Amino acid sequence: MADMSTLLLQALGPWRNAKAWHVALSGGLDSTVLLHLLVQLRKTHSLPPITAVHVHHGLQAAADAWPAHCQALCKGLGVPLQVIAVQVQAGASVERAARDARYQAFAAISGAGEVLLLGQHRDDQAETLLFRLLRGAGVSGLAG
């Protein structure tokens, strides 16, 4: 069985000639593992420049510690980090508003020919799918 690095390299094959790879870095396990794997891969493979992007929502008291955590992580890995502070619009769902603000920030920093990479494990994907099914989402709502 292929190791995780090999599988990741194969999955990213179509984007090996991108201008840059931006890693969405929350500081959590999934995005941290993704960043570590990419740093290891670039030691032995020709990859596009890698940068990390942390979106700071500031929604919780502990949220202010995440940018510093991400900065320390990126400094240790030799990866440039961009921290983007966003304002989450008030509305029915804070989670949805935060996600919308995050994706707007990602779109703003991603240029033509650049790729945004997000770390997400299968349980996250299954949870998202089940949540959308329970909300009554149709086929287009299940797609992402």
LINCOR-V883873 format. One record per residue. N is the residue number from 1. SS is DSSP state (H for helix, E for strand, C for the rest). PSI is psi as a letter, one per 30 degrees, with the letter a starting at -180 (* if undefined). D_FIRST is the distance of its C-alpha to the first C-alpha in Angstrom with 2 decimals. Layout:
{{N & SS & PSI & D_FIRST} {N & SS & PSI & D_FIRST}}
This chain:
{{1 & C & k & 0.00} {2 & C & k & 3.82} {3 & C & l & 6.51} {4 & H & e & 9.44} {5 & H & e & 11.65} {6 & H & e & 9.87} {7 & H & e & 9.66} {8 & H & e & 13.22} {9 & H & e & 14.44} {10 & H & e & 13.48} {11 & H & e & 15.14} {12 & C & g & 18.12} {13 & H & e & 18.55} {14 & H & f & 21.69} {15 & H & g & 23.34} {16 & C & f & 22.83} {17 & C & g & 26.54} {18 & C & l & 27.85} {19 & C & e & 30.82} {20 & E & l & 29.19} {21 & E & k & 26.44} {22 & E & k & 27.99} {23 & E & k & 25.94} {24 & E & j & 27.66} {25 & C & j & 27.85} {26 & C & f & 29.22} {27 & C & f & 28.51} {28 & C & l & 26.43} {29 & H & e & 22.93} {30 & H & e & 21.11} {31 & H & e & 23.02} {32 & H & e & 23.02} {33 & H & e & 19.24} {34 & H & e & 19.17} {35 & H & e & 21.93} {36 & H & e & 20.43} {37 & H & e & 17.19} {38 & H & e & 19.50} {39 & H & e & 21.73} {40 & H & e & 19.05} {41 & H & e & 17.91} {42 & H & f & 21.57} {43 & H & f & 22.02} {44 & H & f & 20.09} {45 & C & l & 20.34} {46 & C & j & 23.41} {47 & C & l & 23.41} {48 & C & l & 26.39} {49 & E & k & 28.44} {50 & E & k & 26.98} {51 & E & l & 29.41} {52 & E & k & 29.23} {53 & E & k & 31.58} {54 & E & k & 32.78} {55 & E & k & 35.09} {56 & E & j & 37.63} {57 & C & e & 39.17} {58 & C & g & 41.28} {59 & C & f & 41.30} {60 & C & l & 41.02} {61 & C & e & 42.71} {62 & C & f & 39.42} {63 & H & f & 38.32} {64 & H & f & 40.37} {65 & H & f & 38.11} {66 & H & e & 34.95} {67 & H & e & 36.09} {68 & H & e & 36.83} {69 & H & e & 33.48} {70 & H & e & 31.71} {71 & H & e & 34.09} {72 & H & e & 33.34} {73 & H & e & 29.57} {74 & H & e & 29.95} {75 & H & e & 32.49} {76 & H & f & 30.18} {77 & H & f & 27.41} {78 & C & h & 29.94} {79 & C & k & 29.45} {80 & E & k & 32.59} {81 & E & k & 33.18} {82 & E & k & 35.48} {83 & E & k & 36.85} {84 & E & j & 38.53} {85 & E & k & 40.94} {86 & C & l & 41.52} {87 & C & k & 44.15} {88 & C & k & 42.93} {89 & C & k & 45.45} {90 & C & k & 47.03} {91 & C & a & 46.34} {92 & C & e & 45.20} {93 & C & j & 41.67} {94 & H & e & 41.04} {95 & H & e & 37.26} {96 & H & e & 37.62} {97 & H & e & 40.13} {98 & H & e & 37.86} {99 & H & e & 34.95} {100 & H & e & 37.41} {101 & H & e & 38.72} {102 & H & e & 35.25} {103 & H & e & 34.33} {104 & H & e & 37.76} {105 & H & e & 37.15} {106 & H & e & 33.80} {107 & H & e & 35.55} {108 & H & e & 38.37} {109 & H & f & 36.27} {110 & C & j & 34.00} {111 & C & l & 35.67} {112 & C & k & 35.25} {113 & C & g & 32.08} {114 & E & l & 30.45} {115 & E & k & 27.40} {116 & E & k & 27.17} {117 & E & k & 23.81} {118 & E & k & 23.64} {119 & C & k & 21.14} {120 & C & k & 20.83} {121 & C & l & 18.47} {122 & H & e & 18.17} {123 & H & e & 20.99} {124 & H & e & 23.23} {125 & H & e & 22.65} {126 & H & e & 23.32} {127 & H & e & 26.34} {128 & H & e & 27.72} {129 & H & e & 27.47} {130 & H & e & 29.19} {131 & H & e & 31.81} {132 & H & e & 32.64} {133 & H & e & 32.93} {134 & H & e & 35.25} {135 & C & f & 37.32} {136 & C & g & 37.80} {137 & C & k & 36.00} {138 & C & a & 36.03} {139 & H & e & 33.38} {140 & H & e & 34.09} {141 & H & f & 33.93} {142 & H & f & 30.45} {143 & C & f & 29.12} {144 & C & * & 29.28}}
